[in-house]
Amino acid sequence: MTTTLATRPPAAASPARRTDTRGGRVRRTLYWIATHALAVALSLMFIGPLVFVALTALMTDDQALTGELWPDSWNWGNFAEVFARSHLLGWLGNTFMYAGLGTLFMLLSSVPVAYAMARFRFRGRKLAFLAVITMMMLPPQVIAVPVYLIWARFELTGTLWPLILPMLLGDAFSIFLLRQFLITIPREYTEAARVDGCSDFRTLVRVILPMARPAIAAVALFQFFYCWNDYYGPLLYAQINEENWTLSLGLASFRALHSVQWNLTMAATLLVMAPVIIVFFFAQRVFIEGVTLTGVKG
């Protein structure tokens, strides 16, 4: 006698379960919108002005700053006209010299100081660190007049050297960031280097610098962007000599001369911003890594 077992068909999903599944999907969607809405809004706030500048730079003179946001015709010749009506290439060269030499001199002077404050034990170490923090809080306008008189005695006013040469004495903000990063490196590395016979200088070059590359890249980019965007310094020292103007100072002069032609002003603005955007685009990974790894350990 054989017994036949009837197989039951799979039960269909109950309406309550389907409702829960659909409700969970809706909740996940709403959660994604809530968590990303702020990021999307902030992104639009930052991207919106850049898009406006780019579109206005490609408009005609009559259409610029009207109610129309989209160009009737794409006038790429506005960029060529900016070069024809200004000394943009000369300003670009001066800005690269100011930013490049300023960043290089800052690294040569600030890295050893930060290494000494992070690794050496000496009398007055905390007082020196307090002096660095004090220099960070001191506005440059407070000492502008006496410093200007000093450079005037050396007959360097009208050039960018009063802005470049002080970088050989270090930068307080860069020293602070580098010092905060270097104290997070375990001392076992430097002690092992000394056991192997390395001097302090060789330890800095062979051991510390390779490990501190993210922090060095971060402070280098900070300094480069500061010099590139600096307006107060070139205005104070180089205003009397147009041959030594930087992009920020030249752009302000160009805007004053062509304040009616906003399409040319926006084209010049876009040309000034482009190198910085390109540099940050290629160096953003190292920059973000350096800022993230720079701790606040005391």
Secondary structure as GFF3:
##gff-version 3
##sequence-region A 1 298
A	DSSP	alpha_helix	15	57	.	.	.	ID=ss1
A	DSSP	alpha_helix	77	85	.	.	.	ID=ss2
A	DSSP	alpha_helix	88	119	.	.	.	ID=ss3
A	DSSP	alpha_helix	125	137	.	.	.	ID=ss4
A	DSSP	three_ten_helix	140	143	.	.	.	ID=ss5
A	DSSP	alpha_helix	144	153	.	.	.	ID=ss6
A	DSSP	alpha_helix	161	164	.	.	.	ID=ss7
A	DSSP	three_ten_helix	165	169	.	.	.	ID=ss8
A	DSSP	alpha_helix	172	182	.	.	.	ID=ss9
A	DSSP	alpha_helix	187	195	.	.	.	ID=ss10
A	DSSP	alpha_helix	200	203	.	.	.	ID=ss11
A	DSSP	pi_helix	204	208	.	.	.	ID=ss12
A	DSSP	alpha_helix	209	211	.	.	.	ID=ss13
A	DSSP	alpha_helix	213	229	.	.	.	ID=ss14
A	DSSP	alpha_helix	232	237	.	.	.	ID=ss15
A	DSSP	three_ten_helix	242	244	.	.	.	ID=ss16
A	DSSP	alpha_helix	247	257	.	.	.	ID=ss17
A	DSSP	alpha_helix	262	293	.	.	.	ID=ss18
###
